[in-house]
Amino acid sequence: MAVINNKDFKIIGICAADILEENVSDVLRAISETVSERGYKVFLFNPFRNLFDNTPYEIGEASIYKLVNPDIVDLLIILSESIKNADVVDGIIHRAKENNLPTIVVEEKNDECNSIIFNYTDAFEKLVRHIVEYHNCKRVNFIAGIEGNSFSKEREDIYKKVLAENGIAFEQERLGYGGFWEKPTREVMKAFMESSLPFPEAIICCNDAMAITACRVLRENGYRVPEDVLVTGFDGIELERYSVPRLTTATMDTEGIGIETANLVERVLNGQSNRELIEIQYVPRFSQSCGCKPVKNELIGDKVSKLYYKISMSNDQESYMFLYHSQSVTCKTDQEMSDVMRYFGDNWFWCCINSDFFNTDFVNNPTKRDEDNPFTEQMILFSQGKETKATDCRAFSRKNLLPNLDEILQEHNYLFFCPLHFIDEVIGYLAISFENFNFTFAYTKRFLDNTNQILESYKNRRQLVVANAALAEMHKRDPMTGIYNRRGFYRQLRTSVDLYKERVAFVFSIDMDNLKDINDTFGHNEGDRAIKALSESISTCSSESDICSRFGGDEFIIVSFGSTSEQLAESYISRINEHLKSFNEHNEAPYNVVISCGYLEVNDLNEDNVDEYIKLADERMYEQKRKHKSGKVR
């Protein structure tokens, strides 16, 4: 429940899938618009494909259902047949039950919930009886769907029953399985054409897609519909609106499902309903393909124009998405990417990504997730549409679904949530506001698909930059001590000379006394330990502007930038010796780490003369080494 201006708004969540499929869209439209008219807000949680195959990609798609928050959603409606995965549906129901979230299952009877089912049987039987009894057809062929499919088997049985009741013998050659789509239907029609049986007077099809194909094949072979052969379909798909002739078919009672669902929602929320089962009838529509309505040829041009317009708009949007993708590859910062997304996205959208997707530091503990939840507890509002109100709150709680949700619901009745993911790696989700179901969800899918690719590519580019930087850093660092190696020293010198050109430079050459004796007496592991101790002393006593490097073995070169004073150099060497003295006092090994050091003050240090100054510092270091008498191994 949301509270806006001290007024309670109840929210109906709808879990569906494959919203571009026409039957799904029609059911969603009917339910959403009716409950909205009664004052409810509607949240659609919907991936753009069904989850039948349970592939890794579909696992990523199913993540959106984990976004449902029972603290916000007052009642959940599940379109189970659109999801087409019983395990996913059961998971949604289980989570709702755990959180005492009232649930209605549509399109399937569920013993644990209130259910709404569709009665296809009566309408299909009326279609078959219309052909056999009203049009008095005796030679009736039948194109079923998939052999063994429950919907197809039910309709096949009705066909055989009506034939038998009218004294018509069933002939196996008049039955074929068109698989609910075009290619196998063409094969069935070919078999009908080649059959030795008399040509059919009518062809009854299990769905509209197969009926449209049957009409096309008949026309290709010189037969007219309905003059020569009657044809019927079932479902009332959108493509049927553009077919000639218009099909005799059956469609869902969309007004009925909207009203019945809204009534059930109110009874459930008022505590007046428990595990009801409501049946919604499909309605036959007798039209041109059976001859009950004349074919109006003057309307064909209008249909072609409308279809051409849709194709043209789709092509324009595809080109627009190509520009979106091409501009995204030039983005180097989050802000640039966010701006590009904002420019090409819908007017009202919110792109929310997991706070750990870019390993950002927007929130504390960004990688924390609930068990079995693909979304982080804190989400990042990465981008938002051109007409959405800007917010300074880039980080927000996932439980709120969107930042400033109460303000958003003051202006919007429908919010559509769809998953952002790359295969099964969940990136986040996209939320979109739309005013009615004339909204073009196909365009949203293209934007979503491109955004998935763009965000994954952008993340990989960012990681590649970091990896390359780390690799470059490895090449200029001494692996044992972590300070610069010879290559790193010269690279850093170029930057530092320009940066500190107004300062005097001191070049130090430091070498450990007795390293050979330590290696020979105590082993190379102890020698390495002594080198690390010296490196740590040098690093600890140096400033951020100093260039500390190990040229090899126990030879260290340091360049320090400061004021013109030899005392500063002496103080630096003294600090290193004091640090080593402390190490030696706490070192359990029977040796001391002692150094010799030479240095010189330079006013004109650059890349060209640095080797000469290092050589002079080395000479002074070796002069001191010869004078040392206290560096022997004890």
C-alpha positions, 0 to 999 in steps of 0.5 A, spaced: 500 500 500 502 507 498 500 513 502 499 519 498 497 526 501 494 522 506 490 517 502 491 510 501 492 507 494 492 499 494 496 496 489 495 490 484 501 486 482 501 482 476 506 477 474 505 475 467 510 473 461 511 475 453 506 481 453 507 482 446 503 475 445 496 478 443 492 473 448 497 475 454 496 483 452 489 482 451 488 479 458 493 484 461 489 490 458 482 487 460 484 486 467 489 492 468 484 497 465 478 495 469 482 495 476 485 501 475 478 504 473 476 502 480 482 506 483 487 501 484 494 502 482 497 497 477 504 494 477 506 489 471 512 484 473 513 482 466 519 479 462 518 479 454 519 472 453 515 466 456 520 461 460 518 454 458 525 452 456 528 454 463 535 456 459 540 461 463 537 467 459 530 465 461 533 464 468 535 471 468 528 473 465 525 470 471 528 474 476 523 480 475 518 476 480 523 476 485 522 484 485 515 483 488 514 487 495 508 484 499 509 491 503 507 495 497 503 490 493 496 488 496 494 483 491 498 479 486 495 476 480 499 471 476 497 469 468 500 462 469 499 460 462 503 466 459 509 464 464 509 457 461 513 454 467 510 451 473 516 451 477 517 459 476 509 459 478 509 455 484 515 459 486 511 466 485 505 463 489 510 460 495 513 467 496 506 470 496 504 465 501 510 466 505 508 473 506 501 473 506 500 476 500 493 474 497 494 471 490 489 470 484 491 465 478 489 466 472 488 461 466 489 455 471 486 452 476 490 452 483 488 449 489 491 454 494 489 460 490 483 463 488 483 462 480 480 464 474 480 459 468 477 460 460 472 455 457 475 454 450 471 448 449 464 451 449 466 456 444 470 451 439 464 446 439 459 452 437 464 453 431 464 446 429 457 445 430 456 452 426 460 449 420 457 442 420 450 443 422 448 451 420 452 450 413 451 443 412 458 441 411 459 433 410 467 433 408 470 437 414 478 437 415 481 438 421 488 441 423 490 440 430 495 443 434 501 439 437 499 431 437 498 430 445 497 437 447 492 438 452 488 444 448 489 440 441 487 434 444 480 437 447 479 440 440 480 434 436 475 430 441 470 435 440 471 435 432 470 427 432 464 428 437 460 433 433 461 429 426 459 422 430 453 426 432 451 428 425 452 421 422 459 423 419 464 418 419 471 420 421 476 419 416 484 419 418 486 423 412 482 429 414 486 430 420 493 433 420 497 436 426 499 443 424 503 445 430 500 451 431 504 455 426 505 456 419 510 451 416 507 444 419 500 447 417 503 448 410 505 440 410 498 438 412 495 442 407 499 439 402 497 432 404 490 435 404 491 437 396 494 430 395 489 426 398 485 421 394 479 423 398 474 428 395 476 435 396 473 438 403 468 443 404 471 446 410 477 446 414 477 447 421 483 449 425 485 449 432 488 457 432 488 463 427 495 462 425 494 455 422 487 458 419 490 464 416 496 459 413 490 454 410 487 460 407 493 462 403 495 455 401 488 455 398 489 461 394 495 459 392 492 453 389 486 457 386 481 455 391 477 461 394 475 462 401 469 462 402 466 460 396 470 454 395 472 452 402 470 454 408 475 456 414 475 457 421 480 459 426 480 460 434 483 465 438 482 472 435 489 474 434 491 481 431 494 478 424 487 476 423 485 483 423 489 484 416 487 478 413 482 477 407 477 474 408 476 476 416 476 469 419 470 466 423 474 465 430 473 465 437 475 470 442 476 471 449 470 475 453 475 481 455 470 485 458 468 479 462 474 477 464 476 485 466 469 485 470 470 478 473 477 479 476 476 486 479 470 483 482 474 478 485 480 482 487 475 487 491 472 480 495 479 478 496 481 484 499 475 485 503 476 478 506 469 475 502 473 470 498 477 464 499 479 459 493 474 461 488 474 458 481 471 463 476 470 461 469 470 466 463 467 464 456 470 464 449 465 468 444 464 465 437 465 470 432 462 468 425 465 472 419 467 472 412 471 466 412 465 461 413 461 466 408 456 469 414 459 476 412 461 478 405 468 480 404 468 488 403 474 489 398 474 496 399 477 495 406 483 491 403 487 498 402 485 500 408 488 494 412 494 494 407 495 502 409 495 500 417 500 495 416 505 499 412 504 504 417 506 499 423 512 496 419 514 503 417 514 506 424 517 499 427 523 500 422 524 507 424 525 505 431 530 500 429 534 505 426 533 509 432 536 504 437 542 503 432 544 510 433 543 508 441 547 503 441 553 506 436 553 512 441 553 508 447 560 505 445 563 512 445 561 513 453 567 513 458 563 515 464 557 513 468 554 520 466 555 520 459 552 513 459 546 515 463 545 521 458 545 517 452 540 512 455 536 518 457 536 521 450 534 515 447 529 512 452 522 513 453 519 519 456 517 516 463 522 510 465 527 509 471 533 504 469 535 501 476 541 497 477 544 493 482 549 497 486 555 492 485 554 491 478 560 497 477 563 495 484 561 503 485 561 506 492 555 509 492 552 505 498 555 502 504 556 494 503 554 494 496 554 487 495 549 485 500 544 481 497 538 477 500 538 469 500 536 467 493 534 474 491 538 477 484 537 484 486 542 488 491 538 491 497 540 498 495 539 499 488 542 505 483 538 509 479 542 510 473 538 513 468 531 516 468 526 518 462 526 525 459 520 527 463 521 524 470 523 528 475 530 529 477 532 526 484 539 527 487 537 520 491 541 515 486 541 510 491 535 507 494 532 501 497 530 495 493 524 494 497 521 501 495 522 499 488 523 506 485 526 512 489 520 517 491 515 512 489 509 515 493 511 522 488 511 517 482 504 514 484 501 521 484 502 522 477 502 514 474 497 509 474 501 503 471 508 501 472 511 496 468 517 492 471 522 488 466 528 485 468 535 488 465 540 482 465 545 479 460 544 471 460 543 469 467 547 475 470 542 480 473 544 487 472 537 490 475 531 492 472 527 497 468 521 501 470 516 504 465 510 508 466 504 508 461 497 511 460 494 505 457 495 499 453 496 503 446 503 503 449 508 500 444 511 495 448 515 492 442 519 499 442 520 498 450 523 491 448 528 493 443 530 499 448 531 494 453 535 489 449 539 494 447 540 497 454 542 490 456 548 489 451 550 496 452 550 496 460 554 489 459 559 492 454 560 498 458 562 494 464 567 490 460 570 496 458 571 499 465 573 493 467 578 492 461 581 499 463 582 497 470 585 491 468 590 494 463 592 499 468 593 494 473 597 490 468 601 497 467 602 497 474 605 490 475 610 492 469 613 498 473 613 495 480 618 490 483 614 484 485 618 483 491 617 490 495 612 493 491 616 499 490 618 502 483 622 497 478 627 500 474 622 501 468 617 504 473 622 509 476 624 512 469 616 513 467 614 516 474 621 521 473 618 524 467 611 526 470 615 528 477 620 532 473 614 536 470 610 537 476 616 539 481 620 543 476 621 549 481 624 544 486 631 542 488 632 534 487 636 529 491 638 523 488 639 517 493 643 511 492 642 506 497 645 499 498 645 494 503 651 492 507 653 484 507 647 482 503 651 476 500 653 474 507 646 474 509 644 469 503 650 465 504 650 464 511 642 464 512 639 462 505 636 467 500 629 467 504 632 471 509 636 475 504 629 477 501 626 478 508 632 483 509 631 486 502 623 487 504 625 490 511 629 495 507 624 497 502 619 498 508 624 503 511 625 507 505 617 507 503 615 509 510 620 515 511 619 517 504 613 522 502 608 522 497 612 526 492 618 521 492 620 516 487 622 510 491 625 504 486 629 498 487 634 497 481 635 490 482 638 486 488 639 490 494 640 497 490 635 502 491 635 509 488 630 514 490 629 521 488 626 526 493 624 533 491 624 539 496 627 545 498 635 547 497 638 544 504 643 538 505 640 537 512 633 535 509 637 529 506 641 528 512 635 527 516 632 523 511 637 518 511 637 518 519 630 516 519 631 510 515 637 508 519 632 509 525 627 505 522 632 499 520 634 500 528 627 498 530 627 492 525 634 490 528 632 490 535 625 486 534 628 482 529 630 475 531 635 473 526 642 473 528 644 479 523 642 486 522 640 490 516 645 496 515 646 500 509 650 505 505 648 511 502 650 516 497 646 522 495 647 529 491 643 535 490 641 537 483 638 543 480 637 541 473 634 534 473 631 531 467 631 524 463 637 526 459 642 527 465 639 522 471 643 516 469 649 521 470 647 523 477 645 516 479 652 514 477 655 520 482 650 518 487 653 510 487 660 513 487 658 516 494 655 510 496 660 506 495 665 510 498 661 510 504 661 503 504 668 502 504 668 506 510 663 502 514 666 497 519 660 495 523 656 491 517 659 484 518 654 478 520 654 477 527 
